Amino acid sequence: MVVGLLSGCSSGNDTDERGQAAIQTKVISTFTRGSDQTRFGALEFLGGLEFSSDNALLGAVSAIRFRDDQRHFISVLDTGHWLTGAIERDQDGRLKGISDARIAPMIDRFGETDAGDGVMDAEGLALRGDHVLVSYEQYHRVDTYPDPGFATSLPDGTMPIPRLELRSNRSLEALMIAPQSSPLAGGAVIVAEDSLDDQGNLFAAVLDGPLQGRFTVRRHGGFNVSDGVFLPDGDLLLLERRFELIHGLGVRIRRIAGADIKPSAVADGEVIFAAGSGDQIDNMEGLDVFRAADGSLHLVMVSDDNHSILQRSLMLEFKLHDDNIVSQN
């Protein structure tokens, strides 16, 4: 488990099992083991799922993005596969299952699949207009795929990335699209997992738009970035994780003011959520946000099980509140 968490990379599987994936789920009704507490910092736990499948390709979920219907989703697996599906809810609106799941190999610009050697180590995912954007580490790049048709298409472009000192397996982990109404005007933003400048800050960049350029993100407490998403008001939520023998497994979310994301800036923000080994977490890698029917903002997190029997694939849903901020640690 330690090796899997620290590497952030999963072993490949036989692509003959591509296609439909019947997913079995176990409902998670409480977030902290042995407690009925529902409020954790700025987040209120709404429910979750532990999921698995007889299809051996399922696992290693790196990122998730929901369609506008708030039900259908796209995910990428760091083994170089797409996972698509839909969430199912019970009569109270809580997560109860995943349906219509399909797994397909990602295709590189040369028309190859299952390329191996880290070529298709997909980590970040974003939806923008008629394209799906994917960031890859090891072979650092952000490729764009046509939407619809991404699952059977070659990339139709690659976004220029400013010169950054990126570590092979600690690079383009988070990929987000800013709101069109924000100063970033719909620009694509990347934040590195654990590639640091001379001051120990994380490399980041706005890839296009009026504020295109490099910036950095302050790193605190040994946490590495695993994903992020912009809120409608333009603020950025960064999902971060840590695994240490002393502290154990940890996850948190920082909220960074959108106005602080600009060329040459060092962005930082307050921790609005934190969880540890006593909570229903694993190697949390994916984060998305959508506005529910009642107008509230819901966050969904997913975990990367590294195809390990010691880890779990989780999907957790929370409601965002703004009146309770957790101190940094």
N, C-alpha and C positions, 0 to 999 in steps of 0.2 A: 504493500500500500504506500509506504514511504517513497519507494522508487517511482511508482506511478504518479504520485502527487507532485514530486519534485521535477520529474521530467516533463509533465504536461503533455505527453505524447502517448499514443496508443498503438498497439500492434495491428497489422492489417488482417483481413479476413478474405475468404474466397468469395469473389463477386458472383459466383454462380447462384448465390442465394439472394440476389437482388430482387426487387419487386415488392409485392405485398408483405407486410409484417403484421401479423396478429399480435396485438399488444395486450399483455395481462397487467392489471393495475391493482394496487393495494392502497386504499384511502388512508391518508394521514390526517387525523382530526385534531391533534394537538401538536404544537410546535416544540414546546419544552417537555421533555420526558417527565411524567409524573406530576404535571401541572396543567391547570386549565387556563393559564394566563394567555391572553390574546394580543396584548399590546406590547410591542418591542420597539422602543424609541419612537420614531415617526411612522412606523409601520404597524398595521393591525393584521394578524394572521387570519386568513379566510379559509385555508384548507390546502391540501396537497395530495400528490400521488407518488408512490414508488412504482416504477414501471419496468417491464422486462418483456422479452419475446423469445420464441423458439428460433427466430431468424438471428443467426449469430452476428450479423452485421450491425444489429441495433446496439448502441452504446457510444461512448466517447462523444457525447453531444457538447459542442463548443459554443453554440450561439443559437438564439431563437428570435424570430420576428413574426408577429401576427399580422394577418390581413385586416382590411378595414372592417370585416364582419366580426372581428374579435373572437373568432372561433377557429378558423383555419390558420395554420402556421407553416413556416419554412424553418428548417434547422440545417446546420452543417455539422458533420462529424469530422473529427480531425484525422480520420482514416481516409478522407477524400470521398465522402458520400453526402448526398442530399437526403434529408428525412423530411417528408411532408405528412400532414395529418390534420385532424380536427379534435378539439377538446369537447368532451361531453359533460353536462352538468346535471345534478339532481334537482328535485323540485324546489330546493332552497337556494339554488344557484351555485352550489359548491362543486368543485371538480369531482368527477366520478369516473372518468375514463378517457381513453384516446381511441379514436376511430379513423378509418380510411388511411391508415399509415402505409406509406410506401417509401422504399429506399432505392436510390439510384446512384450509380457512380458518377462523380464529377468528371468533366472532360476538360483537359488542358488545351492550350492554344494550338498544340500540334495534333489534336484529335485523339490523344491517348487517355486511357483511364487506368487507375490502379498503378500509377507510375512508380511508386515506391521511392525509397531514398529521400523521403520528406518533401517531395515535389508538390504533393497535394495536401499539405498539412494545414487544412482550413481552420481558422480560429475566429474571425470576425465576420459579421453578416449585417447587411443593411438593405433596405428597400427604398428606391427613389424613382418615382415616375415609372417608366417602362423598362427599368433595369433592376437586377439584383446584384449587389456589390459584395465581394468576398475578399477578405484579407488573409494572406497566407504567411506563415513564418517558415524559417529555414531558407526557402527560396522566396525572399521577401517581395511581396507585390500585392496590389489590389486589382483584381480582375473584375470586369463587368460582364454580366450575362443578360441576354434579352429576356424580358418578362411580358407575356407568357413565353414558355419554351425553354426556360433556363435549364431544366433537368436533362434535356436531350441536346443541348447546344454547346458549341465551343464558346469561349469568351469572345465578345466582339470588341473588346478594348481593354487597355490596362492604364490605370491612372498614374500620372507622374507622382513620385514621392520625393520630397526634399532629401538632401543628403543627410542621413542620420547614422549614428554608430549603433547598429542593431546586432544583438546577439542572436546566434543561429536559432535557438529554441526558446527565446524569450523576447520575441519582437512584436509583430503587429497583431496583438491580441484583441483589441477593442476597436470597432469600426462603427461610427454613428453618423446620422444625418441630422443636422441642425434644422429647426423650424424655418420655413421660408420667411416668416415674419421677424426673425431675430436678426441681429447685426451680421451674423454669419450667412444669412440669406440662403439657407438650404445647403450650405457647404458640407462636404464629407470630412470627418475628423477621425484621426487615428491616435491611439495612445498605446505605447509599448508596455508589455508585461513587466519586464525587468531589465531593460536596456537603459543605462544611466549615463548622465553627463558627469563632468568633473566635480560638480557639487552634490552628486547623489540624487539628482532629480530625473524623473522618467521622460524620455524623449516622446514628443507628440507633434502633431502637425495638422493644420487645416489644408486639405488637398486642393480645394478650389473655392471660388467665390471671392468676394471683395476683401476678405481678411486672410487670404491664402498666405501660408508661411509656417515656420517652425515655432513651437513654444515648448515648455516643459511643465510637468506636473510634480508637485512636491510629494516625496515618498515618506511615509511614516510607519514606524513600528514593524518593519519587516514584511508588510503586506505587498503583494503583487497585484496588478490590475488584471482582471479576467474578462471584463466586458463593460459596456456602458450604454446609456440611452439618454437622449435629450427629453426634457419635459416640455409641454406646450409653451411654457413661459420663457424657454430658452436656456434654463439651467441644465447642467449636465450631472447625471447620476453615474458614478463610477462604482462598479462592483469589484471588490478586492478580496483576496483570500490569503491565508497564511497556514503553513504547517510546520510546526517546530516540535521537537521532542519534549521541550519544557512546557510550552503553551498549548500543545495539541493543535487540533484543527480549528480554524477561525474564519469567519466571513464578515464583511461589513460593507456598507454603502456610504460613500461620501457625496455630498451635494456641492457642486462647484458653480458659482455664479457665471451665467453666460457672458456677462460683460468682461470677465477676467480671461476669456479665451481669445487671444489675439497674438500676432507675431511678437516674439521675443519675451512674452510674459511668462511668469512662473505662477501657474494656477494652483490653488489650494482650496479646501473647503471643509465644512463641518461634517463629522460622522453622524448620520441620521439613523443608522441601524447597525447593530452588532450582534453576532451570535457565535456560540462556541460548541464544544464537543458534547455538552449536555442537551443540545438542541437537534432538531431533525434537519441536519445539514450534511453535506458530503463535499466533494470537490466542485463547488459552485462555479460554473463557467459562463452561463448565459443569463441575460437580463433583458426584459422588454417591458414597455408600459403601454396601456391603452385606457381610454376613457369609457367607463361602464355606463349602462343605461341610466343610472341615477346621477350621472355627472361626476362621480368620484374617479380618481385615478387609481388603477390597479397595476401592480407590478407582478411579473411572473419571472421566477428564477428556475434554471435547470442546471443539473450537475453532469459532469463528465466522470463516468465510472471507470475509465481507462481499460475497459473490458476485463476488469479484475473481479474475482469472486469476493474480494474483501470490501468492495465499494458498491454504491447503489446509484441508479439513475433516478433522479428526483425531479418533480415539477412542483413548485411552491407558489402560492398566490397570496398577495398582501394588498391591503388598501393603504394608500399614502395619506398621512396627516401631516400638517405643517407646524403643529404647536408643541412639538416635543423633540428636542435635539439631544443626541447622545454625545458626551464629551469624547475627544480623541484619546486613544491610548496606544 
